[in-house]
Amino acid sequence: MQKIATRIFIYSSIAFGAIGVLLALVSGPNQDDNAQPNLILMRLLMITVFIILPSFALSMAGKYLDGKL
């Protein structure tokens, strides 16, 4: 379980970084914040955050509890 959670954490962290860079490249200083690509990228960014947090918690719990549950 810990290995799966750690892999999910790693992959979602990479996706978070890639989407964040893409969002920074796509959105400009004079661009409307409600543009369609921005909305999609912001939603994807939030999805990766909600994947990263539980997988990190599961990974840490598995590491420190060492299967004692």
Protein Blocks (a to p, Z undefined) as FASTA:
>chain_A
ZZmmmmmmmmmmmmmmmmmmmmmmmpcfkbcfkbfklmmmmmmmmmmmmmmmmmmmmmmm
mmmnnopZZ
